[in-house]
Amino acid sequence: MVLKQINLTNFRNYSALTLDFDKRQTVLIGNNAAGKSNLLESIYLLSTTKSLRVERDEELIKDGEEFSRVEGFIDGETELLVVINHPTDEVIFRKKVLINGIGKKVYDFIGNLPAVIFYPQDINMITGSPALRRWHLDLSLAQIDQEYKKALTLYGDYLTSRNKVLKRIREGQGKVDELDYWTNGLVEKGKIVSGKRKEFFEFINQLSTPLGEFKFEYFQSEVSVEKLQEINGRELASAQTLIGPHRDDFSIILEGRSMATHGSRGEQRTATLAFKLAQLEYMAIKLGKRPILLLDDVFSELDASHRAHVVDIVGKQQTIIATVELENIPQEFLDLARILKVENGKIIP
Protein backbone atom coordinates (compact mmCIF):
# COMPACT_ATOMS: atom_id res chain seq x y z
CA MET A 1 0.00 0.00 0.00
CA VAL A 2 1.66 3.21 -1.21
CA LEU A 3 0.29 6.73 -1.39
CA LYS A 4 1.80 8.13 -4.58
CA GLN A 5 0.41 11.66 -4.55
CA ILE A 6 -1.70 14.01 -2.44
CA ASN A 7 -3.41 17.22 -3.54
CA LEU A 8 -4.74 19.76 -1.04
CA THR A 9 -7.03 22.72 -1.61
CA ASN A 10 -7.92 25.06 1.27
CA PHE A 11 -6.92 22.47 3.85
CA ARG A 12 -5.80 24.00 7.16
CA ASN A 13 -2.98 26.41 6.24
CA TYR A 14 -2.54 25.01 2.71
CA SER A 15 -4.12 27.04 -0.09
CA ALA A 16 -2.95 24.58 -2.72
CA LEU A 17 -0.46 21.74 -2.67
CA THR A 18 0.50 18.87 -4.95
CA LEU A 19 3.02 16.49 -3.45
CA ASP A 20 4.43 13.32 -5.02
CA PHE A 21 5.87 10.69 -2.71
CA ASP A 22 8.91 9.54 -4.67
CA LYS A 23 10.31 7.44 -1.84
CA ARG A 24 8.74 5.10 0.68
CA GLN A 25 10.15 7.21 3.52
CA THR A 26 9.57 10.96 3.80
CA VAL A 27 10.67 13.46 6.44
CA LEU A 28 8.87 16.78 6.83
CA ILE A 29 10.93 19.36 8.68
CA GLY A 30 9.77 22.79 9.76
CA ASN A 31 8.94 25.06 12.66
CA ASN A 32 5.84 24.62 14.78
CA ALA A 33 2.64 25.66 12.97
CA ALA A 34 4.37 25.45 9.57
CA GLY A 35 1.95 22.76 8.36
CA LYS A 36 3.77 19.47 9.00
CA SER A 37 1.10 17.98 11.25
CA ASN A 38 -1.60 19.29 8.94
CA LEU A 39 -0.16 17.28 6.07
CA LEU A 40 -0.15 14.10 8.16
CA GLU A 41 -3.71 14.91 9.18
CA SER A 42 -4.82 15.18 5.55
CA ILE A 43 -3.47 11.70 4.79
CA TYR A 44 -5.26 10.24 7.81
CA LEU A 45 -8.44 11.96 6.62
CA LEU A 46 -8.15 9.97 3.37
CA SER A 47 -7.83 6.85 5.47
CA THR A 48 -10.66 7.27 7.97
CA THR A 49 -12.59 10.42 6.90
CA LYS A 50 -11.78 11.58 10.46
CA SER A 51 -9.31 13.87 12.17
CA LEU A 52 -7.97 13.13 15.63
CA ARG A 53 -7.32 16.84 16.18
CA VAL A 54 -10.70 18.54 15.69
CA GLU A 55 -14.27 17.96 16.80
CA ARG A 56 -15.92 19.46 13.70
CA ASP A 57 -14.93 18.85 10.09
CA GLU A 58 -15.36 22.55 9.27
CA GLU A 59 -12.29 23.30 11.38
CA LEU A 60 -10.21 21.68 8.63
CA ILE A 61 -11.20 24.36 6.10
CA LYS A 62 -8.67 27.15 5.59
CA ASP A 63 -9.70 30.42 7.21
CA GLY A 64 -11.78 32.55 4.89
CA GLU A 65 -12.62 29.73 2.49
CA GLU A 66 -15.90 27.89 1.93
CA PHE A 67 -14.62 24.38 1.31
CA SER A 68 -11.66 22.05 1.67
CA ARG A 69 -10.57 19.33 -0.75
CA VAL A 70 -8.16 16.45 -0.09
CA GLU A 71 -7.30 14.11 -2.95
CA GLY A 72 -4.93 11.14 -2.93
CA PHE A 73 -3.75 8.56 -5.44
CA ILE A 74 -2.89 5.06 -4.23
CA ASP A 75 -0.37 2.99 -6.20
CA GLY A 76 -1.03 5.28 -9.15
CA GLU A 77 -4.46 3.76 -9.76
CA THR A 78 -7.11 4.52 -7.13
CA GLU A 79 -8.21 8.10 -6.50
CA LEU A 80 -9.61 8.98 -3.08
CA LEU A 81 -11.31 12.33 -2.55
CA VAL A 82 -12.76 14.04 0.53
CA VAL A 83 -14.60 17.34 0.15
CA ILE A 84 -15.72 19.33 3.20
CA ASN A 85 -18.04 22.35 3.00
CA HIS A 86 -19.00 24.98 5.52
CA PRO A 87 -22.62 24.32 6.54
CA THR A 88 -25.00 26.84 4.94
CA ASP A 89 -28.58 26.81 3.74
CA GLU A 90 -27.33 26.44 0.16
CA VAL A 91 -24.97 23.52 0.88
CA ILE A 92 -26.53 20.09 0.38
CA PHE A 93 -23.70 18.18 2.03
CA ARG A 94 -21.05 18.98 4.62
CA LYS A 95 -18.71 16.14 3.69
CA LYS A 96 -18.57 14.07 0.54
CA VAL A 97 -16.26 11.12 -0.16
CA LEU A 98 -15.52 9.65 -3.57
CA ILE A 99 -13.50 6.75 -4.97
CA ASN A 100 -12.42 7.14 -8.61
CA GLY A 101 -14.98 9.92 -8.98
CA ILE A 102 -17.91 7.90 -7.65
CA GLY A 103 -19.63 9.07 -4.48
CA LYS A 104 -19.47 6.56 -1.63
CA LYS A 105 -20.84 6.15 1.85
CA VAL A 106 -18.29 6.79 4.60
CA TYR A 107 -18.72 3.11 5.56
CA ASP A 108 -17.40 2.01 2.14
CA PHE A 109 -14.66 4.67 1.97
CA ILE A 110 -12.88 3.82 5.22
CA GLY A 111 -10.12 1.27 4.80
CA ASN A 112 -9.10 1.97 1.21
CA LEU A 113 -5.92 3.65 2.49
CA PRO A 114 -5.08 1.91 5.79
CA ALA A 115 -2.98 4.10 8.06
CA VAL A 116 -1.78 4.45 11.64
CA ILE A 117 -0.98 7.89 13.03
CA PHE A 118 0.86 9.07 16.14
CA TYR A 119 0.64 12.59 17.53
CA PRO A 120 2.35 13.68 20.78
CA GLN A 121 -1.06 14.75 22.12
CA ASP A 122 -2.32 11.19 21.68
CA ILE A 123 -1.24 10.54 25.26
CA ASN A 124 -4.73 11.89 25.97
CA MET A 125 -5.80 8.43 24.91
CA ILE A 126 -4.26 7.15 28.15
CA THR A 127 -5.27 9.95 30.49
CA GLY A 128 -8.61 10.79 28.89
CA SER A 129 -12.03 9.18 28.88
CA PRO A 130 -12.91 5.58 27.98
CA ALA A 131 -14.80 6.96 24.98
CA LEU A 132 -11.57 8.44 23.64
CA ARG A 133 -9.75 5.12 24.04
CA ARG A 134 -12.57 3.28 22.27
CA TRP A 135 -12.40 5.83 19.45
CA HIS A 136 -8.70 5.19 18.86
CA LEU A 137 -9.36 1.46 18.89
CA ASP A 138 -12.37 1.64 16.57
CA LEU A 139 -10.58 3.80 13.99
CA SER A 140 -8.00 1.07 13.45
CA LEU A 141 -10.30 -1.97 13.55
CA ALA A 142 -12.85 -0.35 11.22
CA GLN A 143 -10.14 0.06 8.57
CA ILE A 144 -9.43 -3.66 8.33
CA ASP A 145 -12.60 -5.54 9.25
CA GLN A 146 -15.85 -5.05 7.34
CA GLU A 147 -17.80 -7.20 9.80
CA TYR A 148 -16.56 -5.12 12.72
CA LYS A 149 -17.36 -1.87 10.96
CA LYS A 150 -20.89 -3.02 10.12
CA ALA A 151 -21.55 -4.48 13.58
CA LEU A 152 -20.27 -1.32 15.30
CA THR A 153 -22.51 0.91 13.15
CA LEU A 154 -25.60 -1.23 13.75
CA TYR A 155 -24.80 -1.52 17.45
CA GLY A 156 -24.83 2.27 17.67
CA ASP A 157 -28.20 2.38 15.92
CA TYR A 158 -29.70 -0.23 18.25
CA LEU A 159 -28.26 1.56 21.28
CA THR A 160 -29.75 4.91 20.29
CA SER A 161 -33.16 3.40 19.61
CA ARG A 162 -33.15 1.32 22.78
CA ASN A 163 -32.34 4.36 24.90
CA LYS A 164 -35.25 6.23 23.31
CA VAL A 165 -37.59 3.39 24.21
CA LEU A 166 -36.26 3.34 27.78
CA LYS A 167 -37.00 7.05 28.05
CA ARG A 168 -40.52 6.58 26.69
CA ILE A 169 -41.20 3.80 29.19
CA ARG A 170 -39.90 5.94 32.06
CA GLU A 171 -42.24 8.72 30.98
CA GLY A 172 -45.18 6.31 30.87
CA GLN A 173 -45.49 6.40 27.09
CA GLY A 174 -44.22 2.91 26.30
CA LYS A 175 -44.25 -0.72 27.41
CA VAL A 176 -41.38 -2.92 28.52
CA ASP A 177 -41.91 -5.48 25.75
CA GLU A 178 -41.14 -2.74 23.21
CA LEU A 179 -37.50 -3.19 24.24
CA ASP A 180 -37.26 -6.78 22.95
CA TYR A 181 -36.40 -6.04 19.32
CA TRP A 182 -33.77 -3.46 20.19
CA THR A 183 -32.35 -5.61 23.00
CA ASN A 184 -31.90 -8.64 20.73
CA GLY A 185 -30.19 -6.56 18.05
CA LEU A 186 -27.98 -4.86 20.61
CA VAL A 187 -26.86 -8.17 22.07
CA GLU A 188 -26.23 -9.76 18.66
CA LYS A 189 -24.08 -6.92 17.32
CA GLY A 190 -22.49 -6.26 20.71
CA LYS A 191 -21.09 -9.77 20.85
CA ILE A 192 -19.45 -9.31 17.46
CA VAL A 193 -17.88 -6.00 18.51
CA SER A 194 -16.61 -7.36 21.83
CA GLY A 195 -15.31 -10.53 20.20
CA LYS A 196 -13.28 -8.57 17.67
CA ARG A 197 -11.88 -6.28 20.35
CA LYS A 198 -10.94 -9.25 22.50
CA GLU A 199 -9.13 -10.85 19.55
CA PHE A 200 -7.17 -7.64 19.01
CA PHE A 201 -5.99 -7.39 22.61
CA GLU A 202 -5.07 -11.07 22.74
CA PHE A 203 -2.91 -10.55 19.64
CA ILE A 204 -1.07 -7.43 20.78
CA ASN A 205 -0.38 -8.91 24.21
CA GLN A 206 1.60 -11.66 22.49
CA LEU A 207 3.81 -9.19 20.63
CA SER A 208 7.35 -8.45 21.69
CA THR A 209 7.45 -4.84 22.90
CA PRO A 210 11.02 -3.47 22.79
CA LEU A 211 9.63 -0.07 23.78
CA GLY A 212 8.93 -1.60 27.20
CA GLU A 213 7.12 -4.53 28.74
CA PHE A 214 3.71 -2.99 28.22
CA LYS A 215 0.56 -5.02 28.68
CA PHE A 216 -2.85 -4.04 27.36
CA GLU A 217 -5.73 -4.91 29.67
CA TYR A 218 -9.18 -5.06 28.10
CA PHE A 219 -12.18 -4.37 30.30
CA GLN A 220 -15.17 -5.84 28.53
CA SER A 221 -18.66 -4.72 29.49
CA GLU A 222 -20.31 -8.00 28.61
CA VAL A 223 -23.86 -7.78 27.33
CA SER A 224 -26.56 -10.47 27.18
CA VAL A 225 -30.33 -10.62 27.33
CA GLU A 226 -30.11 -12.11 30.82
CA LYS A 227 -27.80 -9.40 32.12
CA LEU A 228 -30.02 -6.68 30.68
CA GLN A 229 -33.07 -8.22 32.35
CA GLU A 230 -31.26 -8.21 35.70
CA ILE A 231 -30.62 -4.46 35.54
CA ASN A 232 -33.89 -3.52 33.87
CA GLY A 233 -35.02 -1.41 36.82
CA ARG A 234 -31.81 0.63 36.88
CA GLU A 235 -31.95 1.16 33.13
CA LEU A 236 -35.54 2.36 33.27
CA ALA A 237 -34.66 4.79 36.06
CA SER A 238 -31.74 6.24 34.08
CA ALA A 239 -33.24 5.79 30.60
CA GLN A 240 -29.83 4.50 29.52
CA THR A 241 -28.42 1.15 28.41
CA LEU A 242 -25.90 0.49 31.18
CA ILE A 243 -23.85 -2.41 29.79
CA GLY A 244 -22.37 -3.31 26.45
CA PRO A 245 -19.40 -2.42 24.20
CA HIS A 246 -20.20 1.28 24.52
CA ARG A 247 -18.97 0.90 28.12
CA ASP A 248 -15.80 -1.05 27.24
CA ASP A 249 -12.42 0.28 28.29
CA PHE A 250 -8.75 -0.71 28.27
CA SER A 251 -5.64 0.17 30.22
CA ILE A 252 -1.93 0.10 29.42
CA ILE A 253 0.16 -1.48 32.18
CA LEU A 254 3.92 -1.32 32.79
CA GLU A 255 5.48 -3.32 35.62
CA GLY A 256 2.11 -3.59 37.33
CA ARG A 257 1.43 0.16 37.11
CA SER A 258 -1.42 1.70 35.17
CA MET A 259 0.03 4.32 32.84
CA ALA A 260 -3.11 6.43 33.30
CA THR A 261 -2.61 6.93 37.04
CA HIS A 262 1.01 5.96 37.76
CA GLY A 263 2.91 6.75 34.58
CA SER A 264 5.22 9.69 33.99
CA ARG A 265 4.59 11.83 30.92
CA GLY A 266 7.51 10.14 29.16
CA GLU A 267 6.15 6.68 30.00
CA GLN A 268 2.67 7.69 28.82
CA ARG A 269 4.10 8.93 25.54
CA THR A 270 6.07 5.71 25.02
CA ALA A 271 3.06 3.60 26.00
CA THR A 272 0.90 5.43 23.46
CA LEU A 273 3.49 4.83 20.75
CA ALA A 274 3.71 1.15 21.75
CA PHE A 275 -0.07 0.86 21.37
CA LYS A 276 -0.01 2.52 17.95
CA LEU A 277 2.79 0.26 16.73
CA ALA A 278 0.88 -2.76 18.03
CA GLN A 279 -2.12 -1.57 16.00
CA LEU A 280 0.18 -1.35 12.98
CA GLU A 281 1.30 -4.97 13.34
CA TYR A 282 -2.25 -6.24 13.86
CA MET A 283 -3.53 -4.37 10.81
CA ALA A 284 -0.62 -5.68 8.72
CA ILE A 285 -1.38 -9.29 9.70
CA LYS A 286 -5.10 -8.92 8.99
CA LEU A 287 -4.64 -7.10 5.68
CA GLY A 288 -1.67 -9.05 4.36
CA LYS A 289 -0.04 -5.69 3.57
CA ARG A 290 1.36 -2.94 5.73
CA PRO A 291 -0.55 0.30 6.39
CA ILE A 292 1.04 3.70 5.99
CA LEU A 293 2.70 4.94 9.18
CA LEU A 294 2.40 8.64 10.05
CA LEU A 295 4.57 9.91 12.90
CA ASP A 296 4.56 13.42 14.33
CA ASP A 297 7.56 14.40 16.49
CA VAL A 298 8.07 10.81 17.53
CA PHE A 299 11.80 10.75 18.32
CA SER A 300 12.23 13.82 20.52
CA GLU A 301 11.54 12.13 23.86
CA LEU A 302 12.79 8.61 23.09
CA ASP A 303 16.12 7.30 24.31
CA ALA A 304 18.67 5.80 21.90
CA SER A 305 17.50 2.18 22.24
CA HIS A 306 13.86 3.09 21.67
CA ARG A 307 14.79 5.24 18.68
CA ALA A 308 16.63 2.28 17.16
CA HIS A 309 13.55 0.09 17.58
CA VAL A 310 11.31 2.65 15.91
CA VAL A 311 13.77 2.94 13.00
CA ASP A 312 13.54 -0.84 12.52
CA ILE A 313 9.77 -0.53 12.17
CA VAL A 314 9.53 2.60 10.03
CA GLY A 315 11.53 0.96 7.26
CA LYS A 316 8.97 -1.80 6.77
CA GLN A 317 6.27 0.31 5.09
CA GLN A 318 5.67 3.76 3.66
CA THR A 319 6.39 6.10 6.54
CA ILE A 320 6.02 9.87 6.76
CA ILE A 321 7.64 11.62 9.72
CA ALA A 322 7.19 15.23 10.82
CA THR A 323 9.87 16.85 12.95
CA VAL A 324 11.23 20.21 14.05
CA GLU A 325 14.87 19.06 14.05
CA LEU A 326 16.61 16.45 11.94
CA GLU A 327 18.96 15.78 14.84
CA ASN A 328 16.15 13.85 16.52
CA ILE A 329 16.00 11.31 13.69
CA PRO A 330 18.61 8.52 13.40
CA GLN A 331 20.91 8.97 10.42
CA GLU A 332 20.19 5.51 9.01
CA PHE A 333 16.60 6.57 8.38
CA LEU A 334 17.55 9.94 6.95
CA ASP A 335 19.88 8.22 4.45
CA LEU A 336 16.86 6.44 2.93
CA ALA A 337 14.32 9.25 3.16
CA ARG A 338 13.28 12.18 1.04
CA ILE A 339 13.59 15.32 3.18
CA LEU A 340 11.15 18.17 2.58
CA LYS A 341 11.06 21.55 4.29
CA VAL A 342 7.65 22.93 5.26
CA GLU A 343 7.12 26.69 5.58
CA ASN A 344 3.76 28.45 5.99
CA GLY A 345 1.73 25.81 4.21
CA LYS A 346 4.22 25.28 1.39
CA ILE A 347 6.67 22.45 0.62
CA ILE A 348 10.22 23.44 -0.20
CA PRO A 349 12.27 20.45 -1.56
Secondary structure as GFF3:
##gff-version 3
##sequence-region A 1 349
A	DSSP	beta_strand	3	11	.	.	.	ID=ss1
A	DSSP	beta_strand	14	20	.	.	.	ID=ss2
A	DSSP	beta_strand	25	29	.	.	.	ID=ss3
A	DSSP	alpha_helix	36	48	.	.	.	ID=ss4
A	DSSP	three_ten_helix	57	60	.	.	.	ID=ss5
A	DSSP	beta_strand	67	74	.	.	.	ID=ss6
A	DSSP	beta_strand	78	85	.	.	.	ID=ss7
A	DSSP	beta_strand	95	99	.	.	.	ID=ss8
A	DSSP	beta_strand	102	104	.	.	.	ID=ss9
A	DSSP	alpha_helix	106	109	.	.	.	ID=ss10
A	DSSP	beta_strand	115	118	.	.	.	ID=ss11
A	DSSP	three_ten_helix	120	123	.	.	.	ID=ss12
A	DSSP	alpha_helix	124	127	.	.	.	ID=ss13
A	DSSP	alpha_helix	130	144	.	.	.	ID=ss14
A	DSSP	alpha_helix	146	170	.	.	.	ID=ss15
A	DSSP	three_ten_helix	176	179	.	.	.	ID=ss16
A	DSSP	alpha_helix	180	204	.	.	.	ID=ss17
A	DSSP	beta_strand	214	219	.	.	.	ID=ss18
A	DSSP	alpha_helix	225	230	.	.	.	ID=ss19
A	DSSP	alpha_helix	232	238	.	.	.	ID=ss20
A	DSSP	three_ten_helix	245	247	.	.	.	ID=ss21
A	DSSP	beta_strand	249	254	.	.	.	ID=ss22
A	DSSP	beta_strand	257	258	.	.	.	ID=ss23
A	DSSP	alpha_helix	259	262	.	.	.	ID=ss24
A	DSSP	alpha_helix	265	287	.	.	.	ID=ss25
A	DSSP	beta_strand	292	296	.	.	.	ID=ss26
A	DSSP	alpha_helix	304	314	.	.	.	ID=ss27
A	DSSP	beta_strand	319	323	.	.	.	ID=ss28
A	DSSP	three_ten_helix	326	328	.	.	.	ID=ss29
A	DSSP	alpha_helix	331	334	.	.	.	ID=ss30
A	DSSP	beta_strand	338	343	.	.	.	ID=ss31
A	DSSP	beta_strand	346	348	.	.	.	ID=ss32
###
